[in-house]
Amino acid sequence: MKRGEKAILALIGLVVLGGGLHSYFHAEGKHDRDIPFFSTASADVASHATDIIRSNNCKDCHSLWTLKDVLQSVPAPMLDGIGSIRSEAWLYQYLSSPNPQAILPTRLKKQYSMPSYAKLPDSDRQILAKYLASLQVKDWYLEETKKAEYVKLTGKEPDK
């Protein structure tokens, strides 16, 4: 290995080490170091709801478990933690509405507005509402989730 190569390798090592130390010391004490999202749904409810989500292409617009179709750029709210913000009854009402924008107005263009799922079988809407209500977020992340939903829906920063 040449002298210049050793210097570059040493520099890369120092940058990586410095970045790791920075992340460690600046994250300590701010919040839990694990994933903030979790579900309280049973395996049966989660499986059935996942099938409904997949068959209705919900991930074309929404992210779930922080996964989203990267080819889509619709600024729809993420579903992670939605159960910490909305109740099962509210979600069922929203999914059952022939006009969801009457319940929750949106600033999105009409072509990107939440479609009505009122024509889905009632049992599917109930399962979907139950599953979405089970998508919780840990307390330390809840305020960030609420703020992100507000900004996406209104395009404005919330008042303090």
Buried (B, 14 or more C-beta within 10 A) or exposed (E): EEEEEEEEEEEEEEEEEEEEEEEEEEEEEEEEEEEBBBBEBEEEBBEBBBEBBEEBEBBEBBBBEEEBBEEBEBBBBBBBBBBBBBEBEBBBBBBBBEEBEEEBEBEBEEEBBBEBBEEBEEEBBBBBBBBBBBBBBBEEBBEEBBEBBBBBBEEEEEEE
